[in-house]
Amino acid sequence: MKKVLAISGGVDSMVLLHMFRNDPDVVVAHFDHGTRPSSEEDAKFVETAAKKYGLPFYLGQAKLG
């Protein structure tokens, strides 16, 4: 069964990602709400971390801001 980690890019979620980095059943998800001009950078940061660990990355986006 797959585990979906919802990762924001904050300290807590990045520690969670690090803890599960070796779990082959983990996929990484991030949602960019578009509420800040820098929100795209958060998405890229999380994607880079997921790729570093060899984990699948999924991104959802909206323009709520």
mmCIF file as Biopython writes it, N, C-alpha, C and O atoms, coordinates in Angstrom:
data_model
#
loop_
_atom_site.group_PDB
_atom_site.id
_atom_site.type_symbol
_atom_site.label_atom_id
_atom_site.label_alt_id
_atom_site.label_comp_id
_atom_site.label_asym_id
_atom_site.label_entity_id
_atom_site.label_seq_id
_atom_site.pdbx_PDB_ins_code
_atom_site.Cartn_x
_atom_site.Cartn_y
_atom_site.Cartn_z
_atom_site.occupancy
_atom_site.B_iso_or_equiv
_atom_site.auth_seq_id
_atom_site.auth_asym_id
_atom_site.pdbx_PDB_model_num
ATOM 1   N N  . MET A ? 1  ? 0.847  -1.171 0.000  1.0 0.0 1  A 1 
ATOM 2   C CA . MET A ? 1  ? 0.000  0.000  0.000  1.0 0.0 1  A 1 
ATOM 3   C C  . MET A ? 1  ? 0.901  1.245  0.000  1.0 0.0 1  A 1 
ATOM 4   O O  . MET A ? 1  ? 1.833  1.344  0.797  1.0 0.0 1  A 1 
ATOM 5   N N  . LYS A ? 2  ? 0.612  2.183  -0.895 1.0 0.0 2  A 1 
ATOM 6   C CA . LYS A ? 2  ? 1.386  3.421  -0.978 1.0 0.0 2  A 1 
ATOM 7   C C  . LYS A ? 2  ? 1.065  4.342  0.188  1.0 0.0 2  A 1 
ATOM 8   O O  . LYS A ? 2  ? -0.053 4.364  0.703  1.0 0.0 2  A 1 
ATOM 9   N N  . LYS A ? 3  ? 2.075  5.098  0.586  1.0 0.0 3  A 1 
ATOM 10  C CA . LYS A ? 3  ? 1.919  6.135  1.614  1.0 0.0 3  A 1 
ATOM 11  C C  . LYS A ? 3  ? 2.153  7.466  0.919  1.0 0.0 3  A 1 
ATOM 12  O O  . LYS A ? 3  ? 3.179  7.659  0.265  1.0 0.0 3  A 1 
ATOM 13  N N  . VAL A ? 4  ? 1.207  8.379  1.058  1.0 0.0 4  A 1 
ATOM 14  C CA . VAL A ? 4  ? 1.345  9.705  0.463  1.0 0.0 4  A 1 
ATOM 15  C C  . VAL A ? 4  ? 1.764  10.670 1.571  1.0 0.0 4  A 1 
ATOM 16  O O  . VAL A ? 4  ? 1.045  10.863 2.551  1.0 0.0 4  A 1 
ATOM 17  N N  . LEU A ? 5  ? 2.938  11.269 1.396  1.0 0.0 5  A 1 
ATOM 18  C CA . LEU A ? 5  ? 3.397  12.283 2.337  1.0 0.0 5  A 1 
ATOM 19  C C  . LEU A ? 5  ? 3.086  13.646 1.745  1.0 0.0 5  A 1 
ATOM 20  O O  . LEU A ? 5  ? 3.586  13.984 0.672  1.0 0.0 5  A 1 
ATOM 21  N N  . ALA A ? 6  ? 2.268  14.430 2.430  1.0 0.0 6  A 1 
ATOM 22  C CA . ALA A ? 6  ? 1.964  15.790 2.002  1.0 0.0 6  A 1 
ATOM 23  C C  . ALA A ? 6  ? 3.035  16.699 2.597  1.0 0.0 6  A 1 
ATOM 24  O O  . ALA A ? 6  ? 3.056  16.941 3.804  1.0 0.0 6  A 1 
ATOM 25  N N  . ILE A ? 7  ? 3.910  17.192 1.751  1.0 0.0 7  A 1 
ATOM 26  C CA . ILE A ? 7  ? 5.089  17.931 2.203  1.0 0.0 7  A 1 
ATOM 27  C C  . ILE A ? 7  ? 4.971  19.394 1.792  1.0 0.0 7  A 1 
ATOM 28  O O  . ILE A ? 7  ? 4.845  19.703 0.607  1.0 0.0 7  A 1 
ATOM 29  N N  . SER A ? 8  ? 5.013  20.296 2.778  1.0 0.0 8  A 1 
ATOM 30  C CA . SER A ? 8  ? 4.865  21.731 2.512  1.0 0.0 8  A 1 
ATOM 31  C C  . SER A ? 8  ? 6.195  22.408 2.194  1.0 0.0 8  A 1 
ATOM 32  O O  . SER A ? 8  ? 6.235  23.429 1.508  1.0 0.0 8  A 1 
ATOM 33  N N  . GLY A ? 9  ? 7.267  21.836 2.695  1.0 0.0 9  A 1 
ATOM 34  C CA . GLY A ? 9  ? 8.576  22.473 2.564  1.0 0.0 9  A 1 
ATOM 35  C C  . GLY A ? 9  ? 9.042  23.091 3.865  1.0 0.0 9  A 1 
ATOM 36  O O  . GLY A ? 9  ? 10.180 23.548 3.966  1.0 0.0 9  A 1 
ATOM 37  N N  . GLY A ? 10 ? 8.166  23.109 4.867  1.0 0.0 10 A 1 
ATOM 38  C CA . GLY A ? 10 ? 8.539  23.597 6.196  1.0 0.0 10 A 1 
ATOM 39  C C  . GLY A ? 10 ? 9.395  22.570 6.932  1.0 0.0 10 A 1 
ATOM 40  O O  . GLY A ? 10 ? 9.555  21.435 6.483  1.0 0.0 10 A 1 
ATOM 41  N N  . VAL A ? 11 ? 9.931  22.986 8.053  1.0 0.0 11 A 1 
ATOM 42  C CA . VAL A ? 11 ? 10.851 22.126 8.811  1.0 0.0 11 A 1 
ATOM 43  C C  . VAL A ? 11 ? 10.200 20.801 9.193  1.0 0.0 11 A 1 
ATOM 44  O O  . VAL A ? 11 ? 10.792 19.742 8.987  1.0 0.0 11 A 1 
ATOM 45  N N  . ASP A ? 12 ? 9.000  20.849 9.743  1.0 0.0 12 A 1 
ATOM 46  C CA . ASP A ? 12 ? 8.350  19.614 10.207 1.0 0.0 12 A 1 
ATOM 47  C C  . ASP A ? 12 ? 8.138  18.613 9.077  1.0 0.0 12 A 1 
ATOM 48  O O  . ASP A ? 12 ? 8.432  17.427 9.225  1.0 0.0 12 A 1 
ATOM 49  N N  . SER A ? 13 ? 7.628  19.095 7.951  1.0 0.0 13 A 1 
ATOM 50  C CA . SER A ? 13 ? 7.351  18.160 6.865  1.0 0.0 13 A 1 
ATOM 51  C C  . SER A ? 13 ? 8.637  17.667 6.200  1.0 0.0 13 A 1 
ATOM 52  O O  . SER A ? 13 ? 8.683  16.544 5.698  1.0 0.0 13 A 1 
ATOM 53  N N  . MET A ? 14 ? 9.669  18.491 6.195  1.0 0.0 14 A 1 
ATOM 54  C CA . MET A ? 14 ? 10.939 18.032 5.622  1.0 0.0 14 A 1 
ATOM 55  C C  . MET A ? 14 ? 11.583 16.965 6.507  1.0 0.0 14 A 1 
ATOM 56  O O  . MET A ? 14 ? 12.224 16.044 6.000  1.0 0.0 14 A 1 
ATOM 57  N N  . VAL A ? 15 ? 11.419 17.083 7.817  1.0 0.0 15 A 1 
ATOM 58  C CA . VAL A ? 15 ? 11.908 16.035 8.727  1.0 0.0 15 A 1 
ATOM 59  C C  . VAL A ? 15 ? 11.122 14.751 8.487  1.0 0.0 15 A 1 
ATOM 60  O O  . VAL A ? 15 ? 11.700 13.664 8.465  1.0 0.0 15 A 1 
ATOM 61  N N  . LEU A ? 16 ? 9.811  14.869 8.306  1.0 0.0 16 A 1 
ATOM 62  C CA . LEU A ? 16 ? 8.983  13.700 8.002  1.0 0.0 16 A 1 
ATOM 63  C C  . LEU A ? 16 ? 9.463  13.026 6.719  1.0 0.0 16 A 1 
ATOM 64  O O  . LEU A ? 16 ? 9.594  11.804 6.669  1.0 0.0 16 A 1 
ATOM 65  N N  . LEU A ? 17 ? 9.722  13.816 5.693  1.0 0.0 17 A 1 
ATOM 66  C CA . LEU A ? 17 ? 10.224 13.270 4.438  1.0 0.0 17 A 1 
ATOM 67  C C  . LEU A ? 17 ? 11.550 12.552 4.654  1.0 0.0 17 A 1 
ATOM 68  O O  . LEU A ? 17 ? 11.759 11.458 4.130  1.0 0.0 17 A 1 
ATOM 69  N N  . HIS A ? 18 ? 12.428 13.152 5.411  1.0 0.0 18 A 1 
ATOM 70  C CA . HIS A ? 18 ? 13.728 12.531 5.692  1.0 0.0 18 A 1 
ATOM 71  C C  . HIS A ? 18 ? 13.550 11.194 6.420  1.0 0.0 18 A 1 
ATOM 72  O O  . HIS A ? 18 ? 14.268 10.233 6.143  1.0 0.0 18 A 1 
ATOM 73  N N  . MET A ? 19 ? 12.595 11.137 7.348  1.0 0.0 19 A 1 
ATOM 74  C CA . MET A ? 19 ? 12.361 9.905  8.107  1.0 0.0 19 A 1 
ATOM 75  C C  . MET A ? 19 ? 11.864 8.770  7.204  1.0 0.0 19 A 1 
ATOM 76  O O  . MET A ? 19 ? 12.152 7.603  7.469  1.0 0.0 19 A 1 
ATOM 77  N N  . PHE A ? 20 ? 11.124 9.098  6.145  1.0 0.0 20 A 1 
ATOM 78  C CA . PHE A ? 20 ? 10.542 8.086  5.265  1.0 0.0 20 A 1 
ATOM 79  C C  . PHE A ? 20 ? 11.325 7.920  3.964  1.0 0.0 20 A 1 
ATOM 80  O O  . PHE A ? 20 ? 10.849 7.255  3.044  1.0 0.0 20 A 1 
ATOM 81  N N  . ARG A ? 21 ? 12.501 8.505  3.871  1.0 0.0 21 A 1 
ATOM 82  C CA . ARG A ? 21 ? 13.266 8.541  2.613  1.0 0.0 21 A 1 
ATOM 83  C C  . ARG A ? 21 ? 13.599 7.165  2.042  1.0 0.0 21 A 1 
ATOM 84  O O  . ARG A ? 21 ? 13.774 7.034  0.830  1.0 0.0 21 A 1 
ATOM 85  N N  . ASN A ? 22 ? 13.690 6.146  2.878  1.0 0.0 22 A 1 
ATOM 86  C CA . ASN A ? 22 ? 14.063 4.808  2.408  1.0 0.0 22 A 1 
ATOM 87  C C  . ASN A ? 22 ? 12.879 3.865  2.247  1.0 0.0 22 A 1 
ATOM 88  O O  . ASN A ? 22 ? 13.059 2.677  1.981  1.0 0.0 22 A 1 
ATOM 89  N N  . ASP A ? 23 ? 11.679 4.389  2.407  1.0 0.0 23 A 1 
ATOM 90  C CA . ASP A ? 23 ? 10.474 3.558  2.298  1.0 0.0 23 A 1 
ATOM 91  C C  . ASP A ? 23 ? 10.054 3.510  0.819  1.0 0.0 23 A 1 
ATOM 92  O O  . ASP A ? 23 ? 9.685  4.537  0.250  1.0 0.0 23 A 1 
ATOM 93  N N  . PRO A ? 24 ? 10.109 2.333  0.202  1.0 0.0 24 A 1 
ATOM 94  C CA . PRO A ? 24 ? 9.786  2.236  -1.227 1.0 0.0 24 A 1 
ATOM 95  C C  . PRO A ? 24 ? 8.304  2.466  -1.533 1.0 0.0 24 A 1 
ATOM 96  O O  . PRO A ? 24 ? 7.937  2.618  -2.698 1.0 0.0 24 A 1 
ATOM 97  N N  . ASP A ? 25 ? 7.454  2.495  -0.515 1.0 0.0 25 A 1 
ATOM 98  C CA . ASP A ? 25 ? 6.020  2.690  -0.720 1.0 0.0 25 A 1 
ATOM 99  C C  . ASP A ? 25 ? 5.584  4.147  -0.580 1.0 0.0 25 A 1 
ATOM 100 O O  . ASP A ? 25 ? 4.389  4.441  -0.594 1.0 0.0 25 A 1 
ATOM 101 N N  . VAL A ? 26 ? 6.543  5.057  -0.445 1.0 0.0 26 A 1 
ATOM 102 C CA . VAL A ? 26 ? 6.224  6.467  -0.224 1.0 0.0 26 A 1 
ATOM 103 C C  . VAL A ? 26 ? 6.198  7.227  -1.545 1.0 0.0 26 A 1 
ATOM 104 O O  . VAL A ? 26 ? 7.047  7.031  -2.415 1.0 0.0 26 A 1 
ATOM 105 N N  . VAL A ? 27 ? 5.198  8.102  -1.668 1.0 0.0 27 A 1 
ATOM 106 C CA . VAL A ? 27 ? 5.175  9.100  -2.732 1.0 0.0 27 A 1 
ATOM 107 C C  . VAL A ? 27 ? 5.050  10.463 -2.055 1.0 0.0 27 A 1 
ATOM 108 O O  . VAL A ? 27 ? 4.438  10.584 -0.994 1.0 0.0 27 A 1 
ATOM 109 N N  . VAL A ? 28 ? 5.627  11.472 -2.668 1.0 0.0 28 A 1 
ATOM 110 C CA . VAL A ? 28 ? 5.654  12.816 -2.099 1.0 0.0 28 A 1 
ATOM 111 C C  . VAL A ? 28 ? 4.664  13.692 -2.858 1.0 0.0 28 A 1 
ATOM 112 O O  . VAL A ? 28 ? 4.670  13.729 -4.088 1.0 0.0 28 A 1 
ATOM 113 N N  . ALA A ? 29 ? 3.812  14.395 -2.112 1.0 0.0 29 A 1 
ATOM 114 C CA . ALA A ? 29 ? 2.837  15.295 -2.716 1.0 0.0 29 A 1 
ATOM 115 C C  . ALA A ? 29 ? 3.005  16.698 -2.141 1.0 0.0 29 A 1 
ATOM 116 O O  . ALA A ? 29 ? 3.268  16.880 -0.953 1.0 0.0 29 A 1 
ATOM 117 N N  . HIS A ? 30 ? 2.846  17.678 -3.020 1.0 0.0 30 A 1 
ATOM 118 C CA . HIS A ? 30 ? 2.906  19.088 -2.607 1.0 0.0 30 A 1 
ATOM 119 C C  . HIS A ? 30 ? 1.793  19.814 -3.343 1.0 0.0 30 A 1 
ATOM 120 O O  . HIS A ? 30 ? 1.539  19.544 -4.517 1.0 0.0 30 A 1 
ATOM 121 N N  . PHE A ? 31 ? 1.125  20.741 -2.651 1.0 0.0 31 A 1 
ATOM 122 C CA . PHE A ? 31 ? 0.089  21.543 -3.301 1.0 0.0 31 A 1 
ATOM 123 C C  . PHE A ? 31 ? 0.459  23.012 -3.204 1.0 0.0 31 A 1 
ATOM 124 O O  . PHE A ? 31 ? 0.611  23.560 -2.112 1.0 0.0 31 A 1 
ATOM 125 N N  . ASP A ? 32 ? 0.601  23.632 -4.352 1.0 0.0 32 A 1 
ATOM 126 C CA . ASP A ? 32 ? 0.917  25.057 -4.435 1.0 0.0 32 A 1 
ATOM 127 C C  . ASP A ? 32 ? -0.399 25.814 -4.589 1.0 0.0 32 A 1 
ATOM 128 O O  . ASP A ? 32 ? -1.030 25.779 -5.645 1.0 0.0 32 A 1 
ATOM 129 N N  . HIS A ? 33 ? -0.804 26.503 -3.511 1.0 0.0 33 A 1 
ATOM 130 C CA . HIS A ? 33 ? -2.063 27.243 -3.519 1.0 0.0 33 A 1 
ATOM 131 C C  . HIS A ? 33 ? -1.975 28.544 -4.314 1.0 0.0 33 A 1 
ATOM 132 O O  . HIS A ? 33 ? -3.002 29.140 -4.639 1.0 0.0 33 A 1 
ATOM 133 N N  . GLY A ? 34 ? -0.765 28.985 -4.627 1.0 0.0 34 A 1 
ATOM 134 C CA . GLY A ? 34 ? -0.587 30.211 -5.386 1.0 0.0 34 A 1 
ATOM 135 C C  . GLY A ? 34 ? -0.915 31.467 -4.612 1.0 0.0 34 A 1 
ATOM 136 O O  . GLY A ? 34 ? -1.264 32.487 -5.206 1.0 0.0 34 A 1 
ATOM 137 N N  . THR A ? 35 ? -0.809 31.410 -3.296 1.0 0.0 35 A 1 
ATOM 138 C CA . THR A ? 35 ? -1.174 32.569 -2.473 1.0 0.0 35 A 1 
ATOM 139 C C  . THR A ? 35 ? -0.008 33.513 -2.194 1.0 0.0 35 A 1 
ATOM 140 O O  . THR A ? 35 ? -0.210 34.613 -1.680 1.0 0.0 35 A 1 
ATOM 141 N N  . ARG A ? 36 ? 1.197  33.095 -2.525 1.0 0.0 36 A 1 
ATOM 142 C CA . ARG A ? 36 ? 2.391  33.943 -2.334 1.0 0.0 36 A 1 
ATOM 143 C C  . ARG A ? 36 ? 3.204  33.937 -3.618 1.0 0.0 36 A 1 
ATOM 144 O O  . ARG A ? 36 ? 3.226  32.935 -4.332 1.0 0.0 36 A 1 
ATOM 145 N N  . PRO A ? 37 ? 3.871  35.044 -3.921 1.0 0.0 37 A 1 
ATOM 146 C CA . PRO A ? 37 ? 4.715  35.072 -5.118 1.0 0.0 37 A 1 
ATOM 147 C C  . PRO A ? 37 ? 5.827  34.011 -5.090 1.0 0.0 37 A 1 
ATOM 148 O O  . PRO A ? 37 ? 6.261  33.539 -6.141 1.0 0.0 37 A 1 
ATOM 149 N N  . SER A ? 38 ? 6.282  33.642 -3.898 1.0 0.0 38 A 1 
ATOM 150 C CA . SER A ? 38 ? 7.382  32.675 -3.777 1.0 0.0 38 A 1 
ATOM 151 C C  . SER A ? 38 ? 6.902  31.229 -3.645 1.0 0.0 38 A 1 
ATOM 152 O O  . SER A ? 38 ? 7.718  30.333 -3.428 1.0 0.0 38 A 1 
ATOM 153 N N  . SER A ? 39 ? 5.602  30.988 -3.771 1.0 0.0 39 A 1 
ATOM 154 C CA . SER A ? 39 ? 5.096  29.629 -3.542 1.0 0.0 39 A 1 
ATOM 155 C C  . SER A ? 39 ? 5.652  28.628 -4.546 1.0 0.0 39 A 1 
ATOM 156 O O  . SER A ? 39 ? 5.784  27.445 -4.231 1.0 0.0 39 A 1 
ATOM 157 N N  . GLU A ? 40 ? 5.976  29.083 -5.743 1.0 0.0 40 A 1 
ATOM 158 C CA . GLU A ? 40 ? 6.559  28.190 -6.744 1.0 0.0 40 A 1 
ATOM 159 C C  . GLU A ? 40 ? 7.927  27.678 -6.289 1.0 0.0 40 A 1 
ATOM 160 O O  . GLU A ? 40 ? 8.306  26.547 -6.594 1.0 0.0 40 A 1 
ATOM 161 N N  . GLU A ? 41 ? 8.660  28.515 -5.561 1.0 0.0 41 A 1 
ATOM 162 C CA . GLU A ? 41 ? 9.966  28.106 -5.033 1.0 0.0 41 A 1 
ATOM 163 C C  . GLU A ? 41 ? 9.810  26.980 -4.017 1.0 0.0 41 A 1 
ATOM 164 O O  . GLU A ? 41 ? 10.640 26.072 -3.972 1.0 0.0 41 A 1 
ATOM 165 N N  . ASP A ? 42 ? 8.755  27.026 -3.199 1.0 0.0 42 A 1 
ATOM 166 C CA . ASP A ? 42 ? 8.494  25.950 -2.237 1.0 0.0 42 A 1 
ATOM 167 C C  . ASP A ? 42 ? 8.282  24.627 -2.974 1.0 0.0 42 A 1 
ATOM 168 O O  . ASP A ? 42 ? 8.815  23.591 -2.577 1.0 0.0 42 A 1 
ATOM 169 N N  . ALA A ? 43 ? 7.507  24.677 -4.040 1.0 0.0 43 A 1 
ATOM 170 C CA . ALA A ? 43 ? 7.240  23.466 -4.816 1.0 0.0 43 A 1 
ATOM 171 C C  . ALA A ? 43 ? 8.529  22.897 -5.392 1.0 0.0 43 A 1 
ATOM 172 O O  . ALA A ? 43 ? 8.747  21.686 -5.349 1.0 0.0 43 A 1 
ATOM 173 N N  . LYS A ? 44 ? 9.372  23.749 -5.922 1.0 0.0 44 A 1 
ATOM 174 C CA . LYS A ? 44 ? 10.647 23.288 -6.488 1.0 0.0 44 A 1 
ATOM 175 C C  . LYS A ? 44 ? 11.558 22.720 -5.408 1.0 0.0 44 A 1 
ATOM 176 O O  . LYS A ? 44 ? 12.269 21.743 -5.643 1.0 0.0 44 A 1 
ATOM 177 N N  . PHE A ? 45 ? 11.539 23.329 -4.227 1.0 0.0 45 A 1 
ATOM 178 C CA . PHE A ? 45 ? 12.341 22.846 -3.100 1.0 0.0 45 A 1 
ATOM 179 C C  . PHE A ? 45 ? 11.925 21.424 -2.714 1.0 0.0 45 A 1 
ATOM 180 O O  . PHE A ? 45 ? 12.774 20.552 -2.531 1.0 0.0 45 A 1 
ATOM 181 N N  . VAL A ? 46 ? 10.618 21.199 -2.592 1.0 0.0 46 A 1 
ATOM 182 C CA . VAL A ? 46 ? 10.111 19.873 -2.221 1.0 0.0 46 A 1 
ATOM 183 C C  . VAL A ? 46 ? 10.404 18.865 -3.334 1.0 0.0 46 A 1 
ATOM 184 O O  . VAL A ? 46 ? 10.793 17.730 -3.061 1.0 0.0 46 A 1 
ATOM 185 N N  . GLU A ? 47 ? 10.218 19.278 -4.575 1.0 0.0 47 A 1 
ATOM 186 C CA . GLU A ? 47 ? 10.503 18.377 -5.696 1.0 0.0 47 A 1 
ATOM 187 C C  . GLU A ? 47 ? 11.973 17.962 -5.714 1.0 0.0 47 A 1 
ATOM 188 O O  . GLU A ? 47 ? 12.288 16.796 -5.954 1.0 0.0 47 A 1 
ATOM 189 N N  . THR A ? 48 ? 12.858 18.897 -5.465 1.0 0.0 48 A 1 
ATOM 190 C CA . THR A ? 48 ? 14.293 18.596 -5.435 1.0 0.0 48 A 1 
ATOM 191 C C  . THR A ? 48 ? 14.610 17.587 -4.339 1.0 0.0 48 A 1 
ATOM 192 O O  . THR A ? 48 ? 15.387 16.657 -4.553 1.0 0.0 48 A 1 
ATOM 193 N N  . ALA A ? 49 ? 14.004 17.770 -3.155 1.0 0.0 49 A 1 
ATOM 194 C CA . ALA A ? 49 ? 14.237 16.840 -2.047 1.0 0.0 49 A 1 
ATOM 195 C C  . ALA A ? 49 ? 13.714 15.446 -2.387 1.0 0.0 49 A 1 
ATOM 196 O O  . ALA A ? 49 ? 14.376 14.449 -2.098 1.0 0.0 49 A 1 
ATOM 197 N N  . ALA A ? 50 ? 12.536 15.370 -2.995 1.0 0.0 50 A 1 
ATOM 198 C CA . ALA A ? 50 ? 11.973 14.066 -3.370 1.0 0.0 50 A 1 
ATOM 199 C C  . ALA A ? 50 ? 12.885 13.364 -4.379 1.0 0.0 50 A 1 
ATOM 200 O O  . ALA A ? 50 ? 13.140 12.165 -4.266 1.0 0.0 50 A 1 
ATOM 201 N N  . LYS A ? 51 ? 13.366 14.111 -5.354 1.0 0.0 51 A 1 
ATOM 202 C CA . LYS A ? 51 ? 14.264 13.526 -6.362 1.0 0.0 51 A 1 
ATOM 203 C C  . LYS A ? 51 ? 15.572 13.072 -5.726 1.0 0.0 51 A 1 
ATOM 204 O O  . LYS A ? 51 ? 16.120 12.034 -6.096 1.0 0.0 51 A 1 
ATOM 205 N N  . LYS A ? 52 ? 16.070 13.849 -4.770 1.0 0.0 52 A 1 
ATOM 206 C CA . LYS A ? 52 ? 17.307 13.485 -4.069 1.0 0.0 52 A 1 
ATOM 207 C C  . LYS A ? 52 ? 17.168 12.111 -3.419 1.0 0.0 52 A 1 
ATOM 208 O O  . LYS A ? 52 ? 18.115 11.325 -3.398 1.0 0.0 52 A 1 
ATOM 209 N N  . TYR A ? 53 ? 15.981 11.830 -2.890 1.0 0.0 53 A 1 
ATOM 210 C CA . TYR A ? 53 ? 15.726 10.545 -2.239 1.0 0.0 53 A 1 
ATOM 211 C C  . TYR A ? 53 ? 15.201 9.490  -3.210 1.0 0.0 53 A 1 
ATOM 212 O O  . TYR A ? 53 ? 14.956 8.352  -2.809 1.0 0.0 53 A 1 
ATOM 213 N N  . GLY A ? 54 ? 15.028 9.848  -4.465 1.0 0.0 54 A 1 
ATOM 214 C CA . GLY A ? 54 ? 14.537 8.884  -5.450 1.0 0.0 54 A 1 
ATOM 215 C C  . GLY A ? 54 ? 13.070 8.537  -5.278 1.0 0.0 54 A 1 
ATOM 216 O O  . GLY A ? 54 ? 12.648 7.431  -5.615 1.0 0.0 54 A 1 
ATOM 217 N N  . LEU A ? 55 ? 12.283 9.486  -4.748 1.0 0.0 55 A 1 
ATOM 218 C CA . LEU A ? 55 ? 10.864 9.238  -4.499 1.0 0.0 55 A 1 
ATOM 219 C C  . LEU A ? 55 ? 10.004 9.937  -5.550 1.0 0.0 55 A 1 
ATOM 220 O O  . LEU A ? 55 ? 10.351 11.023 -6.013 1.0 0.0 55 A 1 
ATOM 221 N N  . PRO A ? 56 ? 8.896  9.325  -5.926 1.0 0.0 56 A 1 
ATOM 222 C CA . PRO A ? 56 ? 7.985  9.976  -6.870 1.0 0.0 56 A 1 
ATOM 223 C C  . PRO A ? 56 ? 7.429  11.268 -6.271 1.0 0.0 56 A 1 
ATOM 224 O O  . PRO A ? 56 ? 7.181  11.350 -5.068 1.0 0.0 56 A 1 
ATOM 225 N N  . PHE A ? 57 ? 7.237  12.269 -7.120 1.0 0.0 57 A 1 
ATOM 226 C CA . PHE A ? 57 ? 6.753  13.586 -6.695 1.0 0.0 57 A 1 
ATOM 227 C C  . PHE A ? 57 ? 5.525  13.962 -7.510 1.0 0.0 57 A 1 
ATOM 228 O O  . PHE A ? 57 ? 5.506  13.834 -8.734 1.0 0.0 57 A 1 
ATOM 229 N N  . TYR A ? 58 ? 4.505  14.426 -6.808 1.0 0.0 58 A 1 
ATOM 230 C CA . TYR A ? 58 ? 3.270  14.875 -7.454 1.0 0.0 58 A 1 
ATOM 231 C C  . TYR A ? 58 ? 2.962  16.290 -6.983 1.0 0.0 58 A 1 
ATOM 232 O O  . TYR A ? 58 ? 3.037  16.590 -5.792 1.0 0.0 58 A 1 
ATOM 233 N N  . LEU A ? 59 ? 2.616  17.151 -7.929 1.0 0.0 59 A 1 
ATOM 234 C CA . LEU A ? 59 ? 2.346  18.558 -7.631 1.0 0.0 59 A 1 
ATOM 235 C C  . LEU A ? 59 ? 0.938  18.916 -8.083 1.0 0.0 59 A 1 
ATOM 236 O O  . LEU A ? 59 ? 0.537  18.635 -9.212 1.0 0.0 59 A 1 
ATOM 237 N N  . GLY A ? 60 ? 0.199  19.541 -7.175 1.0 0.0 60 A 1 
ATOM 238 C CA . GLY A ? 60 ? -1.099 20.127 -7.507 1.0 0.0 60 A 1 
ATOM 239 C C  . GLY A ? 60 ? -0.950 21.630 -7.428 1.0 0.0 60 A 1 
ATOM 240 O O  . GLY A ? 60 ? -0.174 22.133 -6.615 1.0 0.0 60 A 1 
ATOM 241 N N  . GLN A ? 61 ? -1.683 22.361 -8.262 1.0 0.0 61 A 1 
ATOM 242 C CA . GLN A ? 61 ? -1.558 23.804 -8.269 1.0 0.0 61 A 1 
ATOM 243 C C  . GLN A ? 61 ? -2.914 24.484 -8.413 1.0 0.0 61 A 1 
ATOM 244 O O  . GLN A ? 61 ? -3.831 23.956 -9.042 1.0 0.0 61 A 1 
ATOM 245 N N  . ALA A ? 62 ? -3.018 25.670 -7.815 1.0 0.0 62 A 1 
ATOM 246 C CA . ALA A ? 62 ? -4.183 26.531 -7.958 1.0 0.0 62 A 1 
ATOM 247 C C  . ALA A ? 62 ? -3.700 27.975 -7.879 1.0 0.0 62 A 1 
ATOM 248 O O  . ALA A ? 62 ? -2.565 28.229 -7.474 1.0 0.0 62 A 1 
ATOM 249 N N  . LYS A ? 63 ? -4.527 28.890 -8.252 1.0 0.0 63 A 1 
ATOM 250 C CA . LYS A ? 63 ? -4.191 30.318 -8.153 1.0 0.0 63 A 1 
ATOM 251 C C  . LYS A ? 63 ? -5.217 30.984 -7.249 1.0 0.0 63 A 1 
ATOM 252 O O  . LYS A ? 63 ? -6.110 31.693 -7.713 1.0 0.0 63 A 1 
ATOM 253 N N  . LEU A ? 64 ? -5.073 30.743 -5.952 1.0 0.0 64 A 1 
ATOM 254 C CA . LEU A ? 64 ? -6.031 31.285 -4.982 1.0 0.0 64 A 1 
ATOM 255 C C  . LEU A ? 64 ? -5.670 32.694 -4.536 1.0 0.0 64 A 1 
ATOM 256 O O  . LEU A ? 64 ? -6.511 33.399 -3.979 1.0 0.0 64 A 1 
ATOM 257 N N  . GLY A ? 65 ? -4.445 33.107 -4.770 1.0 0.0 65 A 1 
ATOM 258 C CA . GLY A ? 65 ? -3.994 34.410 -4.288 1.0 0.0 65 A 1 
ATOM 259 C C  . GLY A ? 65 ? -4.286 35.521 -5.250 1.0 0.0 65 A 1 
ATOM 260 O O  . GLY A ? 65 ? -3.962 36.676 -4.977 1.0 0.0 65 A 1 
#
